[in-house]
Amino acid sequence: MADKKGPLLKKLITARNNIRAADEVVKKHKETYDNLAQQMLELLQEDGVTTTGNDAASCSIRFTKVAQVTDWEKFYRYISRNKAFFLLQKRVSDVAYRELLEDRKGRDLPGTEPFTKVGLNLRISNK
């Protein structure tokens, strides 16, 4: 049976290179968009308005309150005292989890079970 890995490896390299090239194009378009959006925000603020538009489109300034934690210890204390864990995003730090598992000699943390993600590393040799 013929080795199918060689041709598949070449296709993987091509696909990854195509993704990287497309990402660069997207990055440039996003940068252009962000610059234009910043200019529009400044113009709206200079004019003292929050919306503008024409027959083609309209835009408005969006105001969103978000947290900026200035003292994590106080914030964690508040969360703990008030059982306000909903304020945190439900995501475990993978690195910290692995380190803690190692310290616990592989014993699971309560409420968790280890899951092994399987992926593929692709490196291109410079020959």
Backbone as ProteinMPNN parsed JSONL, in Angstrom:
{"seq_chain_A": "MADKKGPLLKKLITARNNIRAADEVVKKHKETYDNLAQQMLELLQEDGVTTTGNDAASCSIRFTKVAQVTDWEKFYRYISRNKAFFLLQKRVSDVAYRELLEDRKGRDLPGTEPFTKVGLNLRISNK", "coords_chain_A": {"N_chain_A": [[0.841, -1.178, 0.0], [0.558, 2.198, -0.821], [2.313, 4.988, 0.633], [0.428, 7.317, 2.226], [0.842, 9.469, 3.757], [2.826, 11.366, 3.06], [1.876, 12.952, 0.729], [-0.415, 13.956, 2.009], [0.722, 15.456, 4.064], [1.937, 17.496, 2.576], [-0.379, 18.748, 1.616], [-1.444, 19.627, 4.041], [0.482, 21.544, 4.773], [0.156, 23.406, 2.679], [-2.533, 24.168, 3.119], [-2.314, 25.319, 5.692], [-0.573, 27.442, 5.119], [-2.206, 28.906, 3.392], [-4.217, 29.668, 5.179], [-2.721, 31.286, 6.916], [-1.974, 33.34, 5.172], [-4.488, 34.379, 4.53], [-5.271, 35.218, 7.074], [-3.506, 37.348, 7.445], [-4.467, 39.144, 5.552], [-7.037, 39.596, 6.598], [-6.279, 40.749, 9.024], [-5.153, 43.181, 8.15], [-7.423, 44.386, 6.986], [-9.047, 44.572, 9.257], [-7.558, 46.328, 10.8], [-7.721, 48.645, 9.217], [-10.511, 49.039, 9.332], [-10.835, 49.452, 12.129], [-9.374, 51.834, 12.467], [-10.902, 53.603, 10.881], [-13.338, 53.435, 12.267], [-12.578, 54.562, 14.7], [-12.045, 57.167, 13.851], [-14.651, 57.908, 13.096], [-15.976, 57.77, 15.58], [-14.653, 59.864, 16.899], [-15.44, 62.048, 15.305], [-18.243, 62.028, 15.698], [-18.326, 62.537, 18.45], [-17.091, 65.064, 18.513], [-19.047, 66.525, 17.205], [-21.021, 66.31, 19.022], [-23.014, 64.373, 18.947], [-24.693, 61.161, 18.93], [-25.46, 59.468, 16.962], [-25.458, 58.86, 13.414], [-26.136, 58.96, 9.909], [-27.025, 57.897, 6.546], [-28.558, 57.294, 3.313], [-27.297, 54.92, 2.752], [-26.278, 53.723, 5.091], [-26.176, 53.565, 8.726], [-24.827, 54.662, 11.854], [-24.01, 54.363, 15.32], [-22.956, 55.493, 18.544], [-21.956, 53.192, 20.943], [-22.393, 52.494, 24.295], [-21.0, 50.669, 26.844], [-20.943, 49.244, 29.972], [-18.264, 47.866, 31.686], [-16.324, 45.737, 33.827], [-13.463, 46.839, 35.567], [-11.048, 45.598, 37.276], [-9.53, 46.716, 40.165], [-8.473, 45.9, 42.531], [-7.801, 42.798, 43.141], [-7.856, 41.067, 45.349], [-9.78, 42.203, 47.097], [-11.978, 42.052, 45.404], [-12.244, 39.249, 44.958], [-12.774, 38.527, 47.598], [-15.265, 39.751, 47.964], [-16.762, 38.271, 46.09], [-16.588, 35.695, 47.224], [-17.766, 36.049, 49.823], [-20.355, 36.791, 49.125], [-21.206, 34.766, 47.589], [-21.042, 35.098, 44.826], [-20.197, 33.881, 42.416], [-20.947, 33.869, 39.818], [-19.995, 36.113, 38.656], [-17.579, 35.573, 37.584], [-15.9, 34.213, 34.727], [-16.601, 31.008, 33.487], [-14.153, 29.114, 33.282], [-11.352, 27.092, 33.307], [-7.966, 27.55, 34.118], [-5.752, 26.068, 32.052], [-2.979, 25.559, 32.31], [-2.478, 26.038, 35.068], [-4.176, 24.085, 36.116], [-2.972, 21.688, 35.191], [-0.528, 21.889, 36.568], [-1.405, 21.78, 39.229], [-2.571, 19.231, 39.264], [-0.265, 17.75, 38.931], [1.105, 18.388, 41.312], [-0.645, 17.164, 43.055], [-0.15, 14.601, 42.565], [-1.511, 13.389, 40.431], [-4.084, 12.948, 41.379], [-7.494, 13.677, 40.969], [-9.018, 16.944, 40.886], [-11.636, 18.028, 42.994], [-14.813, 17.85, 41.462], [-13.882, 17.887, 38.901], [-12.529, 16.305, 35.973], [-9.787, 14.928, 34.288], [-9.156, 15.644, 30.875], [-7.923, 14.705, 27.809], [-6.87, 16.545, 25.217], [-6.46, 16.075, 21.769], [-4.228, 16.914, 19.285], [-2.515, 18.257, 16.402], [0.796, 18.948, 15.623], [2.523, 20.946, 13.308], [5.4, 21.36, 11.587], [7.595, 22.975, 9.436], [10.377, 22.009, 7.656], [13.447, 23.672, 6.894], [14.675, 23.036, 4.343]], "CA_chain_A": [[0.0, 0.0, 0.0], [1.353, 3.416, -0.952], [2.312, 5.859, 1.802], [-0.474, 8.456, 1.993], [1.171, 10.563, 4.669], [3.619, 12.396, 2.383], [1.001, 13.892, 0.025], [-1.3, 14.624, 2.968], [1.549, 16.447, 4.746], [2.055, 18.64, 1.656], [-1.676, 19.44, 1.614], [-1.537, 20.328, 5.324], [1.344, 22.729, 4.686], [-0.504, 24.359, 1.779], [-3.725, 24.688, 3.794], [-1.891, 26.227, 6.758], [-0.048, 28.659, 4.493], [-3.364, 29.66, 2.903], [-4.858, 30.275, 6.348], [-1.863, 32.387, 7.391], [-2.084, 34.447, 4.217], [-5.819, 34.967, 4.71], [-5.239, 35.922, 8.359], [-2.815, 38.626, 7.239], [-5.407, 40.022, 4.835], [-8.058, 39.971, 7.574], [-5.641, 41.653, 9.989], [-5.037, 44.505, 7.521], [-8.778, 44.938, 6.855], [-9.509, 44.922, 10.604], [-6.835, 47.541, 11.19], [-8.348, 49.741, 8.47], [-11.838, 49.253, 9.916], [-10.671, 50.032, 13.464], [-8.962, 53.231, 12.295], [-12.061, 54.354, 10.394], [-14.307, 53.497, 13.359], [-12.066, 55.545, 15.654], [-12.277, 58.486, 13.245], [-16.086, 58.191, 13.167], [-16.267, 58.076, 16.981], [-14.151, 61.209, 17.193], [-16.301, 63.029, 14.629], [-19.529, 62.063, 16.394], [-18.123, 63.201, 19.729], [-16.849, 66.486, 18.231], [-20.328, 67.129, 16.84], [-21.936, 66.191, 20.155], [-24.131, 63.487, 18.613], [-24.386, 59.748, 19.134], [-25.83, 58.702, 15.768], [-25.413, 59.519, 12.119], [-26.478, 58.013, 8.862], [-27.508, 58.358, 5.25], [-29.337, 56.24, 2.662], [-26.529, 53.677, 2.665], [-26.037, 53.083, 6.386], [-26.201, 54.43, 9.901], [-23.995, 54.156, 12.942], [-24.251, 55.034, 16.587], [-22.001, 55.188, 19.595], [-22.456, 52.203, 21.896], [-21.788, 52.619, 25.606], [-21.133, 49.416, 27.566], [-20.196, 49.211, 31.232], [-17.504, 46.64, 31.932], [-15.537, 45.811, 35.057], [-12.016, 46.987, 35.554], [-10.7, 45.246, 38.655], [-8.379, 47.474, 40.666], [-7.939, 45.169, 43.681], [-8.309, 41.439, 42.982], [-8.138, 40.47, 46.659], [-11.081, 42.713, 47.545], [-12.99, 41.524, 44.493], [-12.433, 37.834, 45.295], [-13.414, 38.476, 48.917], [-16.686, 40.059, 47.721], [-17.359, 37.116, 45.409], [-16.683, 34.597, 48.187], [-18.739, 36.373, 50.88], [-21.698, 36.916, 48.568], [-21.429, 33.621, 46.694], [-21.307, 35.725, 43.534], [-19.268, 33.259, 41.467], [-21.435, 34.162, 38.468], [-19.229, 37.247, 38.129], [-16.377, 35.059, 36.931], [-16.13, 33.357, 33.57], [-16.41, 29.598, 33.848], [-13.069, 28.553, 32.486], [-10.222, 26.7, 34.142], [-6.644, 27.78, 33.54], [-5.19, 24.76, 31.72], [-1.624, 25.441, 32.866], [-2.605, 25.911, 36.518], [-4.801, 22.78, 36.373], [-1.942, 20.654, 35.012], [0.433, 22.008, 37.665], [-2.036, 21.302, 40.457], [-2.658, 17.773, 39.143], [1.076, 17.22, 39.159], [1.353, 18.519, 42.748], [-1.518, 16.21, 43.75], [0.271, 13.289, 42.082], [-2.496, 12.828, 39.518], [-5.439, 12.851, 41.947], [-8.385, 14.682, 40.388], [-9.558, 18.013, 41.714], [-13.085, 17.81, 43.149], [-15.667, 18.462, 40.444], [-13.229, 17.894, 37.589], [-11.873, 15.096, 35.505], [-8.869, 15.309, 33.215], [-9.528, 15.335, 29.5], [-6.752, 14.899, 26.966], [-7.14, 17.019, 23.858], [-5.515, 15.548, 20.794], [-4.029, 17.858, 18.191], [-1.412, 17.955, 15.497], [1.802, 19.991, 15.415], [3.061, 20.924, 11.961], [6.605, 22.175, 11.457], [8.166, 22.867, 8.094], [11.853, 22.071, 7.693], [14.004, 24.676, 5.989], [15.625, 22.369, 3.44]], "C_chain_A": [[0.891, 1.248, 0.0], [1.229, 4.272, 0.309], [1.493, 7.109, 1.474], [-0.094, 9.666, 2.833], [1.935, 11.69, 3.98], [2.75, 13.405, 1.634], [0.061, 14.648, 0.963], [-0.547, 15.709, 3.729], [1.721, 17.687, 3.869], [0.755, 19.438, 1.612], [-1.879, 20.213, 2.909], [-0.73, 21.625, 5.293], [0.689, 23.802, 3.821], [-1.708, 24.992, 2.461], [-3.341, 25.67, 4.893], [-1.345, 27.526, 6.184], [-1.172, 29.53, 3.951], [-4.082, 30.369, 4.048], [-4.038, 31.456, 6.843], [-1.942, 33.595, 6.465], [-3.429, 35.155, 4.372], [-5.885, 35.744, 6.021], [-4.561, 37.28, 8.231], [-3.724, 39.627, 6.528], [-6.479, 40.513, 5.802], [-7.493, 40.977, 8.569], [-5.545, 43.073, 9.409], [-6.407, 45.166, 7.381], [-9.318, 45.368, 8.219], [-8.833, 46.197, 11.082], [-7.427, 48.766, 10.493], [-9.703, 50.082, 9.077], [-11.728, 49.938, 11.275], [-10.262, 51.501, 13.392], [-10.131, 54.095, 11.837], [-13.114, 54.505, 11.496], [-13.873, 54.522, 14.401], [-12.277, 56.967, 15.135], [-13.753, 58.876, 13.352], [-16.487, 58.53, 14.597], [-15.84, 59.497, 17.336], [-15.019, 62.276, 16.55], [-17.654, 63.153, 15.319], [-19.395, 62.807, 17.719], [-17.867, 64.695, 19.544], [-18.152, 67.212, 17.932], [-21.35, 67.038, 17.965], [-23.162, 65.339, 19.854], [-23.718, 62.034, 18.844], [-24.767, 58.888, 17.94], [-25.644, 59.543, 14.523], [-25.796, 58.494, 11.066], [-26.862, 58.714, 7.573], [-28.307, 57.218, 4.627], [-28.618, 54.891, 2.677], [-26.414, 52.961, 4.005], [-26.235, 54.078, 7.517], [-25.253, 53.823, 10.937], [-24.3, 54.961, 14.184], [-23.179, 54.622, 17.58], [-22.676, 54.226, 20.566], [-21.68, 52.379, 23.201], [-22.05, 51.334, 26.374], [-20.294, 49.475, 28.834], [-19.534, 47.847, 31.378], [-16.68, 46.832, 33.195], [-14.064, 46.026, 34.74], [-11.572, 46.775, 36.993], [-9.437, 46.003, 39.053], [-7.731, 46.789, 41.866], [-8.539, 43.772, 43.664], [-8.643, 40.8, 44.322], [-9.494, 40.911, 47.185], [-12.204, 42.135, 46.693], [-13.282, 40.055, 44.799], [-13.134, 37.677, 46.646], [-14.916, 38.749, 48.778], [-17.396, 38.856, 47.093], [-17.583, 35.983, 46.397], [-17.758, 34.86, 49.239], [-20.17, 36.36, 50.375], [-22.078, 35.754, 47.65], [-21.801, 34.106, 45.288], [-20.353, 35.194, 42.46], [-19.683, 33.476, 40.021], [-20.701, 35.345, 37.845], [-17.981, 36.8, 37.367], [-16.762, 34.229, 35.718], [-15.795, 31.923, 33.952], [-15.41, 28.947, 32.909], [-11.911, 28.258, 33.423], [-8.932, 27.035, 33.403], [-5.993, 26.427, 33.309], [-3.818, 24.548, 32.359], [-1.685, 25.232, 34.374], [-3.205, 24.557, 36.892], [-3.775, 21.663, 36.263], [-0.933, 20.681, 36.163], [-0.146, 21.462, 38.961], [-2.199, 19.779, 40.428], [-1.313, 17.127, 39.433], [1.41, 17.263, 40.654], [0.555, 17.49, 43.55], [-1.245, 14.777, 43.292], [-0.831, 12.593, 41.279], [-3.894, 12.679, 40.083], [-6.282, 13.999, 41.405], [-8.742, 15.767, 41.393], [-11.052, 17.771, 41.831], [-13.866, 18.559, 42.069], [-15.044, 18.502, 39.068], [-12.802, 16.477, 37.216], [-10.964, 15.508, 34.357], [-9.383, 14.836, 31.863], [-8.306, 15.627, 28.652], [-7.195, 15.313, 25.568], [-6.059, 16.466, 22.94], [-5.434, 16.541, 19.651], [-2.841, 17.435, 17.36], [-0.483, 19.159, 15.413], [2.345, 19.839, 14.014], [4.24, 21.877, 11.909], [7.193, 21.922, 10.084], [9.68, 22.977, 8.211], [12.33, 23.048, 6.632], [15.053, 24.051, 5.062], [15.489, 22.895, 2.043]], "O_chain_A": [[1.866, 1.322, 0.748], [0.188, 4.284, 0.967], [1.829, 7.86, 0.559], [-0.636, 10.756, 2.648], [1.709, 12.86, 4.291], [2.87, 14.606, 1.877], [-0.227, 15.826, 0.75], [-1.107, 16.768, 4.012], [1.656, 18.81, 4.369], [0.784, 20.669, 1.576], [-2.418, 21.32, 2.896], [-1.204, 22.672, 5.734], [0.67, 24.975, 4.193], [-1.893, 26.207, 2.397], [-3.956, 26.728, 5.025], [-1.628, 28.602, 6.712], [-1.103, 30.756, 4.038], [-4.502, 31.518, 3.914], [-4.591, 32.51, 7.156], [-1.972, 34.737, 6.924], [-3.497, 36.384, 4.346], [-6.491, 36.814, 6.075], [-4.998, 38.254, 8.845], [-3.743, 40.811, 6.865], [-6.798, 41.702, 5.83], [-8.161, 41.951, 8.916], [-5.824, 44.049, 10.105], [-6.546, 46.364, 7.626], [-9.97, 46.406, 8.33], [-9.472, 47.048, 11.7], [-7.611, 49.809, 11.121], [-10.015, 51.249, 9.311], [-12.449, 50.899, 11.545], [-10.75, 52.321, 14.17], [-10.328, 55.196, 12.35], [-13.713, 55.57, 11.644], [-14.701, 55.265, 14.926], [-12.644, 57.863, 15.896], [-14.075, 60.024, 13.658], [-17.252, 59.469, 14.818], [-16.576, 60.235, 17.991], [-15.308, 63.298, 17.172], [-18.157, 64.261, 15.505], [-20.254, 63.617, 18.069], [-18.364, 65.508, 20.322], [-18.35, 68.355, 18.342], [-22.429, 67.625, 17.873], [-24.227, 65.552, 20.433], [-22.53, 61.725, 18.939], [-24.436, 57.703, 17.903], [-25.668, 60.773, 14.57], [-25.774, 57.29, 11.324], [-27.003, 59.936, 7.513], [-28.694, 56.279, 5.322], [-29.259, 53.842, 2.621], [-26.449, 51.732, 4.057], [-26.436, 55.271, 7.292], [-24.929, 52.636, 10.894], [-24.783, 56.091, 14.112], [-22.579, 53.553, 17.472], [-23.825, 54.427, 20.958], [-20.45, 52.409, 23.198], [-23.205, 50.943, 26.541], [-19.089, 49.722, 28.784], [-20.174, 46.81, 31.211], [-16.376, 47.96, 33.583], [-13.514, 45.474, 33.788], [-11.705, 47.669, 37.829], [-8.414, 45.938, 38.372], [-6.573, 47.061, 42.186], [-9.666, 43.577, 44.121], [-9.623, 40.061, 44.42], [-10.273, 40.089, 47.666], [-13.26, 41.772, 47.211], [-14.445, 39.662, 44.887], [-13.984, 36.802, 46.814], [-15.737, 38.068, 49.392], [-18.488, 38.475, 47.515], [-18.652, 35.373, 46.409], [-18.577, 33.983, 49.516], [-21.089, 35.97, 51.095], [-23.135, 35.763, 47.019], [-22.731, 33.603, 44.657], [-19.776, 35.965, 41.694], [-18.883, 33.293, 39.104], [-20.778, 35.553, 36.634], [-17.404, 37.57, 36.599], [-17.828, 33.614, 35.69], [-14.819, 31.667, 34.657], [-15.761, 28.328, 31.904], [-11.539, 29.099, 34.241], [-8.83, 26.821, 32.195], [-5.71, 25.708, 34.267], [-3.536, 23.473, 32.888], [-1.016, 24.345, 34.903], [-2.79, 23.947, 37.877], [-3.706, 20.791, 37.129], [-0.531, 19.634, 36.671], [0.54, 20.761, 39.706], [-1.993, 19.112, 41.441], [-1.233, 16.092, 40.094], [1.935, 16.293, 41.202], [1.011, 17.004, 44.585], [-2.01, 13.861, 43.593], [-1.06, 11.391, 41.416], [-4.814, 12.317, 39.348], [-5.842, 15.149, 41.382], [-8.764, 15.529, 42.601], [-11.68, 17.348, 40.861], [-13.617, 19.733, 41.798], [-15.615, 19.091, 38.151], [-12.732, 15.584, 38.06], [-11.339, 16.35, 33.541], [-9.968, 13.759, 31.743], [-7.715, 16.701, 28.772], [-7.81, 14.537, 24.837], [-4.886, 16.405, 23.308], [-6.458, 16.96, 19.111], [-2.24, 16.386, 17.591], [-0.937, 20.274, 15.157], [2.604, 18.721, 13.569], [4.089, 23.072, 12.162], [7.275, 20.781, 9.632], [10.199, 23.927, 8.797], [11.686, 23.223, 5.597], [16.195, 24.508, 5.018], [16.206, 22.453, 1.145]]}, "name": "protein", "num_of_chains": 1, "seq": "MADKKGPLLKKLITARNNIRAADEVVKKHKETYDNLAQQMLELLQEDGVTTTGNDAASCSIRFTKVAQVTDWEKFYRYISRNKAFFLLQKRVSDVAYRELLEDRKGRDLPGTEPFTKVGLNLRISNK"}
